[in-house]
Amino acid sequence: MTPEKNENKIKHLEFIQLAITRMNINSFMIKGWLITLVAAIFVLSNKDANKTFFWFAPFVSILFWSLDGYYISIERKYRKLYDIVRLKMESTIDYSMDISQFDGGKNSFFVCLLSLTLVLFYPVVIVASILAAAYFNK
């Protein structure tokens, strides 16, 4: 194997790793934005004395949960592509970034929605939002 070919494989793996990193950062940022948005909804609802706005927080949490599940699904597909490319010989790599072949199974959107990292975070935010809305709307 010539160094140039090995260099091409390494560069391709770096591109895949960048996509994985980007999806991971997006997932992290979504969680941060959700907490910020829920806090802003609570502050504005309490300040303006319009207590019905509290009910937007659970709805927004469900939307962000769905978006986060989507990013985790994409991340898992790129991880699978990375795993396959790293095991291939240089001559058999097509340098594609296509991840459509990895749809389904543990990479599917609905399975990712129920991943441990999301199930430990979003239901807590949703339940806390519902309890706060119910408490302040007495």
Residue pairs with C-beta under 8 A, 6 or more apart in sequence:
1 90
5 90
5 91
6 90
8 90
8 93
8 95
9 85
9 88
9 90
9 93
12 85
12 93
12 95
13 82
13 85
13 86
15 97
16 78
16 81
16 82
16 85
16 97
17 82
19 74
19 78
19 97
20 75
20 78
20 79
20 82
23 71
23 72
23 74
23 75
23 78
24 75
26 71
27 68
27 71
27 72
27 75
30 64
30 67
30 68
30 71
31 64
31 68
31 121
33 64
34 60
34 61
34 64
34 125
35 125
37 57
37 60
37 64
38 57
38 60
38 61
38 125
38 129
41 53
41 54
41 56
41 57
41 60
42 54
42 57
42 132
44 53
45 51
45 52
45 53
45 54
45 136
46 136
51 133
51 136
51 137
52 137
54 129
54 132
54 133
54 136
54 137
55 133
55 137
57 125
57 129
57 132
57 133
58 126
58 129
58 130
58 133
61 122
61 125
61 126
61 129
62 122
62 126
64 122
65 113
65 118
65 122
65 126
66 113
68 118
68 122
69 109
69 110
69 112
69 113
69 115
69 118
70 109
70 112
72 112
72 115
72 117
72 118
73 107
73 108
73 109
73 111
73 112
74 99
76 102
76 106
76 107
76 112
77 99
77 102
77 103
77 107
78 99
80 99
80 102
80 107
81 97
81 99
81 102
85 93
105 111
106 112
112 118
